[in-house]
Every structure is written in C-alpha cells, then in structure tokens.
C-alpha cells in the first residue's frame, strides 16, 4: 500500500496514476537524461502529474506539504488521468471475454 509515489523516469507513474494519489518525480539528472541518454515521450515540465524535484530537500518538503502539492498539480493530474487512464475501468478481462465469445 502506498500513499505517494516517488519515481524518476520509470513508466510506473502511468499505472500509479489510476489510484489518483500524489506522484513526485525525483529528476536530479533531467538535463543529462533528456539531452544525452534517452529523451522523453511527453513534456516532463508541462505534462507530468506532479513536481520535478532535484534533491532530497525538495522531496522532503514535498512530502511534508503533500496537500499543497496535490492541490497545485490537481488540474494537470486530472488532464493526465483523462488522457492516459480514463479507459481503465477495472473490467478489461471481462471486455476481452465478451469480445472473443461474442454471440
């Protein structure tokens, strides 16, 4: 059980977003990761459903003020959820069975 996700560039936040719980992004090396290593498939600074945090103090501050962080990123979180999670209703297996065995 988890109340907050702290992640880096892992795609785990796409799955975690279904829970509608706060997500914090530890991105201390974002410039190197973006420019030299891999790049990103979404705009990290404008589309992520949580703050980009650069050090341990930022993380601790965000955790201590999680209600304010949640409120600040509420609209962006809702947009992210609608874009990536809205089709997930917990009935995927049922839908597949219905489609395969459709009469």
N, C-alpha and C positions, 0 to 999 in steps of 0.2 A: 504494500500500500504506500502510496506516495502523495504528498500534498503539493509538491513543487518539483518540476524537472529542471535540473541544471545540466546543460549539454553544450557541446561545441558545434561541430558541423555535421554530426550524425543525423541521419534521417529519422531517428526515433521521435523527434518532435512532431512529425506528421501523424504518427499513431497516438501519441500522448495528447494531442490537441482534441481528440474525441472526448476526452474526460472533462474538458473545459476548466482546467486547472492551470495555474501560473507556470510559465516557462521562462527560464533565464538562460541566456546564451553567453557562455564564457569564451570570448573571442579575442584573447590577448594577442594572437598572431594573425589577425584577419588580413592585414596588408600582405604578408608573405603568402598566406594560403590563397588569397584571391589572385595575386599577381604572378606568383611563381609556381605554385603547386597545381591547383585544380580549377579554380574559379567556382562560380555558383550558378545554380539554375533558377534562382529567384533573387531579387534585390534584397540583400540582407539588411540594409539600413532602412528600407521603407515597407517591406512586406512581412517581416518576421513578427510573430505574435508576442514579442517580449523584448526586453532591452538587451543591447550588446554590452557586455561587461568586460573590462580589460584587466582587472586584478582582483585579488582576494578581498580587498576592502570594498570594492564595488559589489561583489557577491554578498558579503555580509550585510552591507547597507540595504541591498535589495530585499534580502530575506527579512531583515528587521522591519522593513517598511513595505511588506508584500501587499498590503491592502491598497496603498497608494500606487504601487507599481501596477497592480491589477486594474485599477481604475484608469490610470494613464494609458494603458495599452488595450483597454476594453474594445474600442472601435476597431482597431487593427486586428485584434483577436477574432472578433465577430466576422470580419471580412475574410480572414484566413480560414476560419471554420467553414464558412459558406462555400468558399472556393474549393477546399480540399477534403472536407469531412461531411458535408451535408447529405451525400448519398449513402453514407453508412448508417443504417438503422438497426443493426444487430440481427438482420434477417437474411443475410447473404446465402447461407446454406439452403434455407427454405426456398429462396428465389431460384437457385440453381436446380434444385429437385423439381420444382414446379415447371421450369423451362424444359428440362430434359424429358420429363414424363407428361408433358402437356397433352391433353386429350384432343 
